Amino acid sequence: MNVYQQARLSNQIKDYFDEVNFPEWSIIGYLYSIRNSIFTSTNANEVAVIMKEIINNYGKLTSFLVNAWRKLEQLVKNFESIWNRPEIQQYFDKLDFNYNKNEY
């Protein structure tokens, strides 16, 4: 993923956390909220790193309600186990399928 794509992904993640009500925040929810995905399974680790960084940074903000902060804390704490769930792999499989379908 190039620098432009990383910045775009970072902005999309921030938009998700700004636009979605905190009780609904989830990793899979974020992934499915993306329009015109800019990555495939080959970028999954980069996506995870960027997402974790943003979640950690949002967790440091003091302007959040206590419950929103707790939700972020929960996402950070459970990130690895959530990221390794079959739903996440299925999401990336779907991206790969669509990418390969459009390439031919």
Solvent accessible surface area in square Angstrom, and as a share of the most:
residue,aa,sasa,rsa
1,M,49,0.22
2,N,85,0.44
3,V,122,0.70
4,Y,150,0.57
5,Q,55,0.24
6,Q,64,0.28
7,A,52,0.40
8,R,77,0.28
9,L,0,0.00
10,S,24,0.16
11,N,83,0.43
12,Q,39,0.17
13,I,0,0.00
14,K,82,0.35
15,D,69,0.36
16,Y,13,0.05
17,F,7,0.03
18,D,99,0.51
19,E,130,0.58
20,V,40,0.23
21,N,103,0.53
22,F,51,0.21
23,P,89,0.56
24,E,113,0.51
25,W,7,0.03
26,S,36,0.23
27,I,3,0.01
28,I,50,0.25
29,G,28,0.27
30,Y,2,0.01
31,L,0,0.00
32,Y,122,0.46
33,S,41,0.27
34,I,24,0.12
35,R,179,0.65
36,N,124,0.64
37,S,42,0.27
38,I,26,0.13
39,F,7,0.03
40,T,22,0.13
41,S,39,0.25
42,T,122,0.71
43,N,22,0.11
44,A,19,0.15
45,N,119,0.61
46,E,54,0.24
47,V,0,0.00
48,A,10,0.07
49,V,89,0.51
50,I,25,0.13
51,M,1,0.01
52,K,67,0.28
53,E,101,0.45
54,I,7,0.04
55,I,1,0.00
56,N,65,0.33
57,N,73,0.37
58,Y,26,0.10
59,G,18,0.17
60,K,151,0.64
61,L,86,0.43
62,T,135,0.79
63,S,104,0.67
64,F,55,0.23
65,L,126,0.63
66,V,92,0.53
67,N,86,0.44
68,A,3,0.02
69,W,102,0.36
70,R,138,0.50
71,K,44,0.19
72,L,1,0.00
73,E,87,0.39
74,Q,95,0.42
75,L,7,0.04
76,V,65,0.37
77,K,167,0.71
78,N,48,0.24
79,F,3,0.01
80,E,97,0.44
81,S,70,0.45
82,I,26,0.13
83,W,28,0.10
84,N,113,0.58
85,R,121,0.44
86,P,92,0.58
87,E,85,0.38
88,I,5,0.03
89,Q,100,0.44
90,Q,113,0.50
91,Y,11,0.04
92,F,5,0.02
93,D,70,0.36
94,K,114,0.48
95,L,24,0.12
96,D,36,0.19
97,F,131,0.55
98,N,53,0.27
99,Y,119,0.45
100,N,71,0.36
101,K,121,0.51
102,N,118,0.61
103,E,101,0.45
104,Y,211,0.80
